């Protein structure tokens, strides 16, 4: 098996004339030990809920994973390995969730797979605590991964490892491919720490073995599985491109084909035929078919056990199946609160009330904040926090670890059966942007709550006042960015976020610190993305002087300005546009109804960067500079976010 993997890797990278042969060749021994002796999965049922999860965090070594998937019986034909890195193939340069069967996590950005694995392990523990009842164990599996030196240099992995150790995630085991090589050369030029000592300090169980000794790796995995009170890291000392006569141990084997002569020499050295390329011995295929049959029998045994579970716990079984299909409980949607017009409430406080209702009615909604729960509006009372002693707890304290929070949230959703939310200040979305981008790339319905959404947060000053963050989030494909105008639109934001499924993408809900009026004209259904929240009495689309388009807290400002403009004899419509992306996806008839093409005088109002607003309005009122430290009301006057300033700007429009 090891020699077959190395042959497939060399041939795949050589044929593509692109790729990373070194890592897969160096980890073939340890990966084979894991996949043949420990990994519980069924290639004929790749979505079986109680399968072990395997994450190749070192995603650049994708040919290792593709070889394993192909050999063990997944629907990944040899023709796809031969099309490695080609357009529309199922073997892209880095593994992609939803694109290639058997790929649990999109990896490539180093450290991201590691952090997602922590989320996978947390989800397994929470689901086990809820559904394993009365001697019936239907959730009981491990999360395994292979990580690299590069993964463990990235800060996101350190953040995630620290939290995993604190939580004591005993079913999380990582094999660390310690080959001491990076693109620039030997790791000693930048990375000389003792990784095992660091992870021991995090609270992990650590071991160090020869990564080319399958028996040593096997023994280490047996030991790691026995440590149920903490996660495990097994440092596997390896040689990159092991088996390549002149390039083994060299940075030159990391990210480039070995070359025809080196491949020929490597195959000769390991007693492997030069032709045909992509060679798989019949005897290996026969043995792996037998193992695949054994895997299928194990899955069938689980299904029989689940049938017995269903007979004794029909409601829990039905709930388990529905949640793994991505269904939202009817009780959850029914629990969404309503807010009476006329009240004044910050949208973060409204968010708090919505979340409180939703999390109590959704059995596996999991999430928390990066040490800002009260400020973010996600502080939930009466529900237990997740901890090694409280495995059923669904409130996560991520600590000041925004990037890991995003990556872990991705893993929670990827596991299946769980929905996740994560919260921090909007300004700190920059810290977790990589994870948010990956949740969008994978189409994961993670709910991101970003509070303190503008300069209105006040005295903390420009370091904490978001200017470009809202607009930059709108640049991420599949991410629906919602900036609700009041409490009613906040309900609409959650309604939309909860209804999104895997494949559709995440939602970012941007909420205010300051109080906002609750409008009788606002909507709890914002699926249209934008709507007319106020028209001057007696006016219609054919007799409008102009349109003010606003989001969030600026809707109230636009409403007041429009009413003042009416006194000036100007009939100005106000459009609330809580979500650009939803409005873009609405039909053209609705867009023209809300923003009649004949009305050319349009002005956007948003307390942030104006870049991008030009698609909806030729005139844009915003902030294209950093803020300042002062009370929010003082900053509003300083930056021109007053009724008088908006009216004056509108009247000056050509």
Helices and strands as residue ranges (DSSP letters): H 2-16, H 21-37, G 43-45, E 53-56, G 59-61, H 62-72, H 78-81, H 112-131, E 143-148, H 149-153, H 155-167, E 172-178, E 181-182, E 185-186, G 187-189, H 195-202, E 205-210, H 214-226, E 232-237, G 251-253, H 260-269, H 282-312, H 314-324, H 330-335, E 344-346, H 347-361, E 365-369, H 373-376, E 395-397, H 402-415, E 419-425, G 426-430, H 433-441, E 447-451, G 455-457, H 469-474, E 480-482, H 487-499, E 507-510, E 515-517, E 531-534, G 541-543, E 546-550, H 554-567, E 572-576, H 580-585, H 588-594, E 602-605, G 613-615, E 619-621, H 632-639, H 643-651
